[in-house]
Amino acid sequence: MASYAAITGSPDEHNSRPASAASSRRSRHKKETGVAGQASWLSSVINLVNTIVGAGVLAMPLAMSHMGVLLGILVILWSGLTAGFGLYLQTRCARYLDRGMSSFFALSQITYPNAAVVFDAAIAIKCFGVGVSYLIIIGDLMPGVVRGFNANPDATFLVDRHFWVTAFMLIVIPLSFLRRLDSLKYTSVVALVSIGYLVILVVYHFCAGDTLEERGEIRGVTWMGIVPTLASFPVIVFAYTCHQNMFSILNEIGDNSHKSTTAVVTASIGTSGFIYILVAITGYLSFGDNVIGNIVAQYTPSVSSTIGKAAIVVLVMFSYPLQVHPCRASVDAVLKWRPNRNRSVQSSPALGSPSRNSLLGGGPSNRPVEMSETRFAAITTAIIVFSYIVAMTVSSLEKVLAYVGSTGSTSISFILPGLFYYKISSPDSPLHQKLLKEDDDEDEYESADDTADSDSNV
């Protein structure tokens, strides 16, 4: 693909001025219609890995017990590859949008305008469900953490799940009101340290062999049956879902080149897949078919297992704001959506804009407007309050994971990226033709500048 950087000629020669002026105008337009990000490549990978590796890692050994070791590994790898391909398609779709303005809503506006509300509603429900699952995990694990350090606590409220859900909500509320995803990079680092401890804990118990008395049958190549396998498949799908934050990462990353964004996807999916397979194999071989949905809760009470439970709490606590961020954006898009009956992609003013960076319309009036402080606070508060209410009344983690994985996670990971890319990159698509035409125009500008430079040198 042709470079979009303007090449200017020598300002001292009259023959170079027309081409240089045209290139300068294109350069200025690109700066006006694009918003450069400031996030580093590493912080993007850290936030994406933290978005991926959450509650799903706890259920990987159980999923493998239903599928067997061989099929379990294949499904984890296949799910990772397909989820990674979806992320890659998102990076390709983002090039059709203004720099810093990528979102599912923006894409739907130039592909399926009247279905935009459906897409954003699915994303909002999915992110809300994941956030609820994190609060449920906190409520399930914290009483065990307290008992691990004090078998008979004097204060009975310390072993009440409702108390801990409430207490940790007070911690995540300030983090949930941060506007930029990159602002959460330091909490994501702490969460990844917790993941590291969890992996070490599971591998240690496997190597120590202290769970052999509780271990059930080990299935190498056989499975438990089609029904348990299909029931576990959504849990694995859920474990890789991070696509709701991908556009935010693309908007905020400083270097959004194809090489850089592809490396972010590869590093994030590769790291997460390695963690899932390692925990799945060692956890399953530790307990066999007797493994439960939350493997950390199955270990014999000890200081190490208690710290492991605390590590999971820290992990999901700092992952909760990563779900509020896209949920808030999708809720805002749903509330702002209006039926679009008279406008088509072919007749859209966006197609008449002079730059590839203006497929949504380069004028300020067509630019997505950042949420006002009042609206931002209202939507964030509503998400926090409703997720708190659900977490206080629902206690089944497996049901939440299966429901979220079979609905929102499936559509976000496997359906929407491909659907958008197929529509927007089709050779017959006016948007794709527009992009190719502007690439050719850019080449002409660059050729004119090169010719002007050659003439000036002569």
Rosetta blueprint (number, residue, H / E / L):
1 M L
2 A L
3 S L
4 Y L
5 A L
6 A L
7 I L
8 T L
9 G L
10 S L
11 P L
12 D L
13 E L
14 H H
15 N H
16 S H
17 R H
18 P H
19 A H
20 S H
21 A H
22 A H
23 S H
24 S H
25 R H
26 R H
27 S H
28 R H
29 H H
30 K H
31 K H
32 E H
33 T H
34 G L
35 V L
36 A L
37 G L
38 Q L
39 A E
40 S L
41 W H
42 L H
43 S H
44 S H
45 V H
46 I H
47 N H
48 L H
49 V H
50 N H
51 T H
52 I H
53 V L
54 G L
55 A L
56 G H
57 V H
58 L H
59 A H
60 M H
61 P H
62 L H
63 A H
64 M H
65 S H
66 H H
67 M H
68 G L
69 V H
70 L H
71 L H
72 G H
73 I H
74 L H
75 V H
76 I H
77 L H
78 W H
79 S H
80 G H
81 L H
82 T H
83 A H
84 G H
85 F H
86 G H
87 L H
88 Y H
89 L H
90 Q H
91 T H
92 R H
93 C H
94 A H
95 R H
96 Y H
97 L L
98 D L
99 R L
100 G L
101 M L
102 S L
103 S L
104 F H
105 F H
106 A H
107 L H
108 S H
109 Q H
110 I H
111 T H
112 Y L
113 P H
114 N H
115 A H
116 A H
117 V H
118 V H
119 F H
120 D H
121 A H
122 A H
123 I H
124 A H
125 I H
126 K H
127 C H
128 F H
129 G H
130 V H
131 G H
132 V H
133 S H
134 Y H
135 L H
136 I H
137 I H
138 I H
139 G H
140 D H
141 L H
142 M H
143 P H
144 G H
145 V H
146 V H
147 R H
148 G H
149 F H
150 N L
151 A L
152 N L
153 P L
154 D L
155 A L
156 T H
157 F H
158 L H
159 V H
160 D L
161 R H
162 H H
163 F H
164 W H
165 V H
166 T H
167 A H
168 F H
169 M H
170 L H
171 I H
172 V H
173 I H
174 P H
175 L H
176 S H
177 F L
178 L L
179 R L
180 R L
181 L H
182 D H
183 S H
184 L H
185 K H
186 Y H
187 T H
188 S H
189 V H
190 V H
191 A H
192 L H
193 V H
194 S H
195 I H
196 G H
197 Y H
198 L H
199 V H
200 I H
201 L H
202 V H
203 V H
204 Y H
205 H H
206 F H
207 C H
208 A H
209 G L
210 D L
211 T L
212 L H
213 E H
214 E H
215 R L
216 G L
217 E L
218 I L
219 R L
220 G L
221 V L
222 T L
223 W L
224 M L
225 G L
226 I H
227 V H
228 P H
229 T H
230 L H
231 A H
232 S H
233 F H
234 P H
235 V H
236 I H
237 V H
238 F H
239 A H
240 Y H
241 T L
242 C L
243 H H
244 Q H
245 N H
246 M H
247 F H
248 S H
249 I H
250 L H
251 N H
252 E H
253 I E
254 G L
255 D L
256 N L
257 S L
258 H H
259 K H
260 S H
261 T H
262 T H
263 A H
264 V H
265 V H
266 T H
267 A H
268 S H
269 I H
270 G H
271 T H
272 S H
273 G H
274 F H
275 I H
276 Y H
277 I H
278 L H
279 V H
280 A H
281 I H
282 T H
283 G H
284 Y H
285 L H
286 S H
287 F H
288 G H
289 D H
290 N H
291 V L
292 I L
293 G L
294 N L
295 I H
296 V H
297 A H
298 Q H
299 Y L
300 T L
301 P L
302 S L
303 V H
304 S H
305 S H
306 T H
307 I H
308 G H
309 K H
310 A H
311 A H
312 I H
313 V H
314 V H
315 L H
316 V H
317 M H
318 F H
319 S H
320 Y H
321 P H
322 L H
323 Q H
324 V H
325 H H
326 P H
327 C H
328 R H
329 A H
330 S H
331 V H
332 D H
333 A H
334 V H
335 L H
336 K H
337 W L
338 R L
339 P L
340 N L
341 R L
342 N L
343 R L
344 S L
345 V L
346 Q L
347 S L
348 S L
349 P H
350 A H
351 L H
352 G H
353 S L
354 P L
355 S L
356 R H
357 N H
358 S H
359 L L
360 L L
361 G L
362 G L
363 G L
364 P H
365 S H
366 N H
367 R L
368 P L
369 V L
370 E L
371 M L
372 S L
373 E H
374 T H
375 R H
376 F H
377 A H
378 A H
379 I H
380 T H
381 T H
382 A H
383 I H
384 I H
385 V H
386 F H
387 S H
388 Y H
389 I H
390 V H
391 A H
392 M H
393 T H
394 V L
395 S L
396 S L
397 L H
398 E H
399 K H
400 V H
401 L H
402 A H
403 Y H
404 V H
405 G H
406 S H
407 T H
408 G H
409 S H
410 T H
411 S H
412 I H
413 S H
414 F H
415 I H
416 L H
417 P H
418 G H
419 L H
420 F H
421 Y H
422 Y H
423 K H
424 I H
425 S H
426 S L
427 P L
428 D L
429 S L
430 P H
431 L H
432 H H
433 Q H
434 K H
435 L H
436 L H
437 K H
438 E H
439 D H
440 D H
441 D H
442 E H
443 D H
444 E H
445 Y H
446 E H
447 S H
448 A H
449 D H
450 D H
451 T H
452 A H
453 D H
454 S H
455 D H
456 S H
457 N H
458 V L
